[in-house]
Amino acid sequence: MKSKNFFYLILLILSCVRVQAKTNDLLWRESQKFSTIGINEGLPHNFIEDILKDSKGFLWFALYGGGVCRYDSYQFISFNSTESVRHIQNDFAKAICEDLHDRLWIAGDNGLECLDTEKLISLTLSASPALAWDSLRSQPCHSIYCDRKGNLWVGGRQATYRINFTSDGNIATIQNFPFIHNKDIITFYENEKDILWIGCSENIYRIDLPSPSLPTCQETAVRKHCTKLETIFGWAHQTVFSYMIPKATIIRNITLQLLSIL
């Protein structure tokens, strides 16, 4: 009889804990302000690859299958291959970024494109030598980043590229890093010491921006990153890691080999 009463007591305690947990979860949800933006709210496509808030406060979405669109909290403006005025080639956009000249850059399966965010039109840029620019803008590009000095970093199929601009926004030089080629570059991160970290499908690369040299360290697919003080956090497939200068710590079961990057 005592054991039966004890069993009922345990069930009562577990039920109370479960009810309390649900109550806390409900209170937390009610205290937060979440809203959903989807097809019903006017989003042109529901496969979103990248999101950017530009310098004017507008939200831009890279849509894999729908080009790109701008959102001003009221309506969406779309750019894709079917638009006549706001026409772009990249229906399958992978990444977007804004440069220091208020232009939106689009990296996608059909190459690299540039938009004037003020006039909302596609821009045609030229560079010398033209061959390097033509090769870059016509190859599939899957990642893009603008560093603090205004240089544009592009992850292409043939190499990783750095584009330097003149003071008026024209392309000055295009530098390529062929040792990062045929890699699925997933994320860029620049710290306060002018060091650019590049997370790829097979490696993590470090570039010292004042004098680009590139040692490597082996890792599995790096998906995202975030930072706190001098620590770089990232997550890979079934792995969370943190890199704290001057040593690395891996959470879970993958060992990170750092090769001469300090």
C-alpha positions as CSV (number, residue, x, y, z in Angstrom):
1,M,0.0,0.0,0.0
2,K,2.8,2.3,0.9
3,S,4.6,1.6,-2.4
4,K,1.4,2.4,-4.3
5,N,1.0,5.7,-2.5
6,F,4.6,6.5,-3.2
7,F,4.0,5.8,-6.9
8,Y,1.0,8.1,-7.0
9,L,3.1,10.8,-5.2
10,I,5.8,10.6,-7.9
11,L,3.2,10.9,-10.6
12,L,1.7,14.0,-9.0
13,I,5.1,15.6,-8.6
14,L,6.0,14.9,-12.3
15,S,2.6,16.3,-13.4
16,C,3.2,19.5,-11.4
17,V,6.7,19.9,-12.9
18,R,5.3,19.4,-16.4
19,V,2.5,21.9,-15.8
20,Q,5.0,24.5,-14.4
21,A,7.3,24.0,-17.4
22,K,4.5,24.6,-19.8
23,T,3.4,27.6,-17.9
24,N,6.9,29.1,-17.9
25,D,7.2,28.4,-21.6
26,L,3.9,30.1,-22.3
27,L,4.8,33.1,-20.2
28,W,8.1,33.4,-22.0
29,R,6.4,33.2,-25.4
30,E,3.9,35.9,-24.4
31,S,6.7,38.2,-23.2
32,Q,8.4,38.1,-26.6
33,K,7.2,39.8,-29.7
34,F,7.5,37.5,-32.7
35,S,5.9,38.1,-36.1
36,T,6.0,35.9,-39.2
37,I,6.8,37.1,-42.7
38,G,5.9,34.5,-45.3
39,I,4.1,33.9,-48.6
40,N,0.8,35.1,-47.1
41,E,2.4,38.4,-46.1
42,G,3.8,38.9,-49.6
43,L,7.2,37.2,-49.5
44,P,7.8,36.2,-53.2
45,H,9.5,32.9,-52.4
46,N,9.8,30.8,-49.3
47,F,13.4,29.5,-49.8
48,I,15.6,32.2,-48.1
49,E,19.4,31.8,-48.3
50,D,20.5,35.1,-46.8
51,I,19.1,38.2,-45.1
52,L,20.7,41.7,-44.9
53,K,19.7,44.9,-43.3
54,D,21.2,47.7,-45.4
55,S,22.5,51.1,-44.2
56,K,19.0,52.7,-44.9
57,G,17.2,50.2,-42.7
58,F,15.6,48.1,-45.4
59,L,15.6,44.3,-45.3
60,W,16.9,42.4,-48.3
61,F,16.3,38.7,-48.8
62,A,18.3,36.4,-51.1
63,L,15.8,33.8,-52.4
64,Y,16.9,30.5,-53.9
65,G,14.5,30.4,-56.8
66,G,13.1,33.9,-56.6
67,G,16.0,36.3,-57.0
68,V,16.2,39.0,-54.3
69,C,13.6,41.3,-52.8
70,R,13.6,44.4,-50.6
71,Y,11.2,44.8,-47.6
72,D,10.3,48.1,-46.0
73,S,7.8,46.7,-43.4
74,Y,4.9,47.4,-45.8
75,Q,5.7,45.8,-49.1
76,F,8.2,43.7,-51.0
77,I,10.0,44.8,-54.2
78,S,11.3,41.9,-56.2
79,F,14.3,41.6,-58.5
80,N,14.5,38.5,-60.7
81,S,14.8,37.3,-64.3
82,T,11.1,37.8,-65.1
83,E,11.0,41.4,-64.1
84,S,11.4,43.9,-66.9
85,V,12.5,47.0,-65.0
86,R,14.1,45.3,-62.0
87,H,15.7,42.5,-64.0
88,I,18.6,40.4,-62.7
89,Q,20.0,37.1,-63.9
90,N,20.3,35.4,-60.5
91,D,17.0,33.7,-59.7
92,F,19.0,31.4,-57.5
93,A,20.7,33.9,-55.1
94,K,22.9,32.5,-52.4
95,A,24.4,35.5,-50.6
96,I,24.1,39.3,-50.5
97,C,26.0,42.2,-49.0
98,E,26.2,46.0,-49.2
99,D,29.4,47.8,-50.0
100,L,30.6,51.2,-48.9
101,H,29.0,52.8,-51.9
102,D,25.5,51.8,-51.0
103,R,25.3,49.1,-53.6
104,L,23.9,45.6,-53.1
105,W,26.0,42.7,-54.4
106,I,24.4,39.4,-55.2
107,A,26.2,36.1,-55.4
108,G,24.4,33.2,-57.0
109,D,24.3,30.3,-59.4
110,N,24.5,32.7,-62.4
111,G,27.4,34.7,-61.1
112,L,27.9,38.1,-59.5
113,E,25.6,41.1,-59.9
114,C,25.3,44.6,-58.4
115,L,22.2,46.7,-57.7
116,D,21.9,50.4,-57.0
117,T,19.9,50.5,-53.8
118,E,18.8,54.1,-54.3
119,K,17.5,53.8,-57.9
120,L,16.7,50.1,-57.5
121,I,18.2,49.2,-60.8
122,S,20.9,46.7,-61.9
123,L,24.4,48.2,-62.5
124,T,26.8,47.3,-65.2
125,L,30.4,47.6,-64.0
126,S,33.7,47.2,-65.9
127,A,37.2,46.5,-64.9
128,S,40.7,46.3,-66.3
129,P,41.7,43.7,-67.2
130,A,38.2,42.8,-68.4
131,L,39.0,39.1,-68.6
132,A,39.3,38.8,-64.8
133,W,36.0,40.6,-64.2
134,D,34.2,38.7,-66.9
135,S,35.4,35.4,-65.5
136,L,34.4,36.3,-62.0
137,R,30.9,37.7,-62.7
138,S,30.0,34.8,-65.0
139,Q,31.0,31.8,-62.7
140,P,28.7,30.5,-59.9
141,C,29.4,32.4,-56.7
142,H,28.0,31.2,-53.3
143,S,29.4,33.6,-50.7
144,I,30.2,37.3,-50.5
145,Y,31.5,39.7,-47.8
146,C,32.6,43.4,-47.7
147,D,35.4,44.1,-45.2
148,R,35.9,47.2,-43.2
149,K,38.1,48.8,-45.8
150,G,35.5,48.3,-48.5
151,N,37.1,45.4,-50.3
152,L,34.7,42.8,-51.6
153,W,35.4,39.1,-51.0
154,V,33.7,36.6,-53.3
155,G,33.7,32.8,-53.0
156,G,33.6,31.5,-56.6
157,R,34.0,28.1,-58.2
158,Q,37.5,28.8,-59.6
159,A,39.0,30.7,-56.7
160,T,38.3,33.2,-53.9
161,Y,38.5,36.8,-55.1
162,R,39.1,40.2,-53.5
163,I,37.8,43.2,-55.4
164,N,39.3,46.6,-54.6
165,F,37.4,49.8,-55.5
166,T,38.5,53.3,-56.3
167,S,37.2,56.2,-54.3
168,D,34.3,56.7,-56.7
169,G,33.3,53.0,-56.6
170,N,34.8,51.7,-59.8
171,I,36.7,48.4,-59.8
172,A,40.4,49.1,-59.4
173,T,41.9,45.6,-59.0
174,I,40.8,42.0,-58.7
175,Q,43.0,39.6,-56.8
176,N,42.4,35.9,-56.7
177,F,43.4,33.3,-54.2
178,P,43.5,30.1,-56.3
179,F,44.4,27.9,-53.3
180,I,40.8,28.4,-52.1
181,H,39.0,26.9,-55.1
182,N,36.3,24.3,-55.6
183,K,35.4,24.9,-52.0
184,D,31.9,25.6,-50.7
185,I,32.8,28.8,-48.8
186,I,30.0,29.2,-46.3
187,T,31.0,32.1,-44.0
188,F,33.4,35.0,-43.6
189,Y,34.4,36.7,-40.4
190,E,36.7,39.7,-39.8
191,N,38.0,40.5,-36.4
192,E,39.4,43.7,-35.0
193,K,42.9,42.7,-35.7
194,D,42.4,42.8,-39.5
195,I,42.2,39.0,-39.8
196,L,39.7,37.4,-42.1
197,W,38.5,33.9,-41.3
198,I,36.9,31.9,-44.1
199,G,34.8,28.8,-43.2
200,C,34.6,26.3,-46.0
201,S,33.2,22.8,-46.4
202,E,36.5,21.2,-45.7
203,N,38.8,23.8,-44.1
204,I,39.0,26.9,-42.1
205,Y,41.3,29.6,-43.6
206,R,42.9,32.6,-42.1
207,I,44.0,35.7,-44.1
208,D,46.0,38.5,-42.6
209,L,44.4,41.4,-44.5
210,P,47.4,43.8,-44.5
211,S,49.6,41.2,-46.2
212,P,47.4,38.2,-47.4
213,S,49.1,34.9,-46.6
214,L,47.1,31.8,-46.1
215,P,47.9,28.9,-43.8
216,T,45.1,26.4,-43.3
217,C,43.6,24.2,-40.6
218,Q,41.5,21.1,-41.2
219,E,37.9,21.0,-40.0
220,T,34.5,19.7,-41.0
221,A,31.9,21.9,-42.7
222,V,31.7,25.2,-40.8
223,R,28.1,26.5,-41.0
224,K,27.9,29.7,-38.9
225,H,30.0,31.8,-36.6
226,C,29.6,34.2,-33.8
227,T,32.1,36.0,-31.6
228,K,32.6,37.1,-28.0
229,L,35.7,39.0,-27.0
230,E,38.7,37.1,-28.5
231,T,36.8,33.8,-29.1
232,I,35.4,32.7,-32.4
233,F,32.5,30.3,-32.1
234,G,31.2,28.1,-34.9
235,W,29.2,25.0,-35.5
236,A,29.8,22.3,-38.0
237,H,28.0,19.1,-38.7
238,Q,27.2,17.6,-35.3
239,T,30.0,19.7,-33.8
240,V,30.3,23.0,-31.9
241,F,33.7,24.5,-31.6
242,S,35.3,27.6,-30.1
243,Y,38.7,29.1,-31.1
244,M,40.1,31.2,-28.3
245,I,43.4,32.9,-29.0
246,P,45.9,31.4,-28.5
247,K,44.4,27.9,-28.3
248,A,41.4,26.0,-29.6
249,T,38.8,24.0,-27.8
250,I,36.4,21.5,-29.5
251,I,33.1,20.6,-28.0
252,R,32.2,17.0,-28.8
253,N,34.2,14.5,-30.8
254,I,36.2,16.3,-33.6
255,T,39.8,17.4,-33.2
256,L,40.8,20.7,-34.7
257,Q,44.4,20.8,-36.1
258,L,45.7,24.4,-36.1
259,L,48.6,24.7,-38.5
260,S,50.8,27.8,-38.0
261,I,48.1,30.3,-37.9
262,L,49.3,32.3,-34.9
